[in-house]
């Protein structure tokens, strides 16, 4: 059931252009590794051109543990997810 919901949510987000090409995690054929490679390529290109390159790392590993279910479901409903996907 979780896999079915995941696929439905991802399809909705992709069709609604909510996931950009630069998004790597939780998307097919992309991962944290591909994100690191893309970042490294962009940073080295900037340095090679004599531009400054800054990086900020954020750790969101527990971020979803902090969101209450009612708030999450409300936001998903506002984004256009069908009612059956946002019932708590």
C-alpha positions in Angstrom: 0.0 0.0 0.0 2.8 2.4 0.8 4.4 1.8 -2.6 1.1 2.5 -4.3 0.7 5.8 -2.4 4.3 6.8 -3.0 4.0 6.2 -6.8 0.7 8.2 -6.9 2.2 11.1 -4.9 5.3 11.2 -7.0 3.3 11.0 -10.3 1.1 13.9 -9.1 4.2 16.0 -8.1 6.0 15.3 -11.4 2.9 16.1 -13.5 2.4 19.4 -11.5 6.0 20.4 -12.1 6.5 20.4 -8.3 9.8 18.4 -8.6 12.5 20.2 -10.5 15.3 18.5 -12.4 17.8 19.6 -9.7 15.9 17.5 -7.1 17.7 14.3 -6.4 16.4 12.5 -3.4 13.3 10.3 -3.6 13.3 10.4 -7.4 14.0 7.5 -9.8 17.6 7.2 -11.0 18.7 10.0 -8.7 20.2 9.9 -5.2 22.4 11.7 -2.7 25.3 10.5 -4.8 24.0 12.1 -8.0 23.3 15.2 -6.1 26.9 15.3 -4.8 28.3 14.8 -8.3 26.1 17.6 -9.7 27.1 19.9 -6.9 30.8 19.1 -7.3 30.6 19.6 -11.1 29.0 23.0 -10.6 31.4 24.1 -7.9 34.5 23.1 -9.9 33.2 24.9 -13.0 32.7 28.1 -10.9 36.2 27.8 -9.4 37.7 27.1 -12.9 36.1 30.3 -14.1 37.5 32.2 -11.1 34.1 32.6 -9.4 33.5 32.2 -5.7 31.8 29.0 -4.7 29.9 28.7 -1.3 28.2 25.7 0.2 25.7 25.4 3.0 24.8 22.0 4.3 21.6 21.4 6.1 20.6 18.2 7.9 16.9 17.4 7.6 17.1 13.8 8.7 14.5 14.3 11.4 12.5 17.1 9.8 9.5 14.9 9.0 9.3 13.7 12.6 8.6 17.3 13.6 5.6 17.9 11.2 2.2 17.1 12.7 0.1 14.8 10.5 -2.8 17.3 10.3 -0.6 20.1 9.0 1.0 17.8 6.4 -2.4 16.5 5.2 -3.7 20.1 5.0 -0.7 21.2 2.8 -1.1 18.1 0.6 -4.7 18.9 0.1 -3.9 22.5 -0.9 -1.4 21.2 -3.4 -4.2 19.4 -5.2 -3.8 15.8 -4.0 -7.0 13.9 -4.3 -9.0 13.4 -1.1 -8.2 9.6 -0.8 -4.5 10.4 -0.6 -4.8 12.9 2.2 -7.2 11.2 4.5 -5.6 10.8 8.0 
